[in-house]
Amino acid sequence: MSPTRPRSAASTHEHVSEYAIGGVVGRGLLGPLRAARYLPTGLPVILEDIPAELARDTRFTERLATAGKAAAAFRHPSAVAVFNLVDDGGQLRLVTEWVDGVPLSDLVPESAVLPPASALAVADGVLAALNAAHTEGLAHGGVGREAVVITADGDVRLRGFGVAAALHADQAADPAGDLVNTARLTAGLLGASLDSRPGGVGPERRAVLNVLRRAAAPDPMHRYRSAAG
């Protein structure tokens, strides 16, 4: 289920730090998403509950605090902003921007295929966020369908900055990995794999897949140098 406007946040009596918390409105990369309101300004936000097993993992919480701090300094129209990490008596919650949208993983299941124009629109939004982030020295580390949100207006927003890097400690987040994951995401939306030569597809899809294969080439020297191309 996608987040809906947090009407419950205004009437709730539950408070954490400077936030009034409403009900669960969806699921993020880590756990349940709760509608909330930042009391000093009235700004609608989302609080994502960190599962207890992760909150007890000191190494994870240290990675999340470090990555989250870097992500909190980053702002871009195609990225979901990270605001804060709060501790409610041992229950950690990540505070992020309110986005009225649906995760791409809910809209387009793994078996579903998009027209090339739609798949490229998703890639364009993701790459816009990544290019800006990489310019500021910030990598995502977990680009995939669950990390992409399609807003009610049809815009593409990339969420999970800071979170993905903390979750995937065995895979260092870097720009090259982000580009490869974006290429694989786009190919999947086209119903294809980058591990085999494109065949049985029309010329438009074949042309797109050839570009994606270069972006995900095993030899980094053959890849595009940045998210801008």
N, C-alpha and C positions, 0 to 999 in steps of 0.2 A: 504494500500500500504506500502511496506517495504521501509526503507531508501535505497537510491542508492548513489553511490559515489558523493560527493558534488562538482561537477564541477562548479556549479553556484556560489559557495562561492568565487572562485578565481576571478571572473569577476564582482561581485556585487560592488556597490558604497555605500551600506548601512553599517554603522559601529556602533557597540555598544561596549563601553569600548574598550577592546583590541581584538575585534572579528569582522571579516568581515562576513556578513550574506548573505546567498543565499535563495533559495526558500523553500517552504514546501515540505518535502519528506516523511512524514508519520505522525502517531499520537502516542503519548506516553500515559502514565497513567494519565497525567494531561491535556495535550493539544497538539497543533500542534508541530511537530518536524521540525526544520529548519537546513539545511546543513550550516555549518559555518567553519571558519578557524581562529585559534588563531594566530594573526599577529606576535607576537615576534618570534615564532618558525615555523609557517606555518602548525602546526598540525591540521588535519581535526577533527572537533568536531561536536556535535549536541547541538543545543539550543532548549530547550522545553519551549514554551510560557505558563506561568501560567495564567489561566483565570482571568479576571478582578474581578469577584465576590470573588474569593479566595484571590487575591492580596490585596483586600480591607479588608479582615478578619485578623485583627491583631493577633488573637490567632493562626490562621493557619500559618501565615508567621513566627511567633515566633517558632512554632513547626518545620516548614520546615527548618529554619535557624539552629536550634539546631540539628535536625536529619541529615540534610545535612552536617553539619560540621563533625559529627561522621562518616557518610558514606564516606566523602572525604578522610578520613585517611585509608580507607580500599581498598586493592587491591587484586584481585585474578583472575586467567585466566578464571574462569567460571562466573564472575560477571562483569556487565557493570559499569565501574568506574564513580564516580561522581567527578567533578572538582571544580565547583564554582556556586554561585548564584549571578546574576548581575541584577541591577535595571536600566532600561532604561526609565527614566522619569515616573516612576510608572508602567511600564510594566516589571514584573519580569520574568527572564528567567533562567532556570536551565541548566548548562553546563555539559554535560556528554561525555563519550568516544564515538567516532565514531565506530559503529558496522554495518557491511554490512550483514544484515539479515532480517528475517521476523518474526513477532510475532506468537507464537504458536496458538493464537486465530484466526489468519487469515488462517493458514495452516490446522488446525484441528478444524472445527466448533464443537459446543457442541454435535451435533448429531453423529459426526464421531467417529470411534473406531480404535485404533491402535493395531497392533500385540504386544504381550507381550514384545518382545525384544525391539521394538521401544519405548514403554511406559516406560520401565525400563531405556533406554538410556536417556530419558528426566529426569526421576527421579534422575539418577546418577549425571547428570550435576548440577541439582538444589541442590542436597544434598552436592555436593562438595563445592559449593559456600556457602551454609548455614553453613556447618561444620566449614569452615575457619572463617566466620563472627562471629559465636557463640563463637568460641575460643577467639576472640578479644572483646567479649562483645557486639556485634552488632546483633540485630534481624532485620528481614525484615518487617514482618507485613502485607504482602499482596500477598503471593505466589498464583499464579493462571495462567491461560493460557496467559492473557495479559502481565504478568510480565516475560514470558519466550520468548527468542529470539533464533531462529534457524539460524545460520550463513550460508553463501554461501558454507562453507566447511563442513556443517553438525554438527558443534559444538553447544552445548547448553550454553546459557548465561542468567543469571538472572539479570534483570534490576529492578529499582524501590527502591533500598536501599535509605532510607531517605524520599523518596516521599510517599511510602505506609504508613510508620509510622505516617507521618504528616496528611495524608488523613483520616486515620481510628483512630481518637482520642478517639472514644468510645471503642476501643479495643486495650489495651496496647500490643505493639509488644513484644513478648518473644519467646525464642527458642521452647518451647513446642507448641505454636500456629503455628509456622512455620512448624514443623514436621507434625502436624495434617493436615494443609492445603496442604502440599506436598503429604501426603497419599491420601487425597480426590482428588487432581489433578490427581494423577496417576490412581486411581480407575476410575475416569471419562474417562480418555483416554482409559481405557479397556472396557468402556461401562457398568460399574457397579457402585453400590452405596455401601458405607460402613455402611449404616443404616439398611441393611438387610443381612441375611446370603447368601453367594454366592451359587447360584444354577443354573442349566442349562448351566454351563460353563465347559470347558475342565479342565483336571487336572493341566495343566500349569497355566492357569488363576486363578484357585481356590487356588493354592499354593501362588501365588503372592498376591491375595486378602486377604488371611489369614495373611500374613505378614503386609499388609497395615492396616488391622483391628486392629492389635496389636499396630501399630504406632499411631492410632487415638483412642485408647481405652478410654472410659469415665473416668476410674480410672487412674490417672497419674502413679500410682505405677505399672501398667501393661504395660506401654509404654516403648519403647526404650529410653535410657537415653540421647542419643545425635544423631545428624545427621549422625554420623559414625556407628551407630547401637548399 
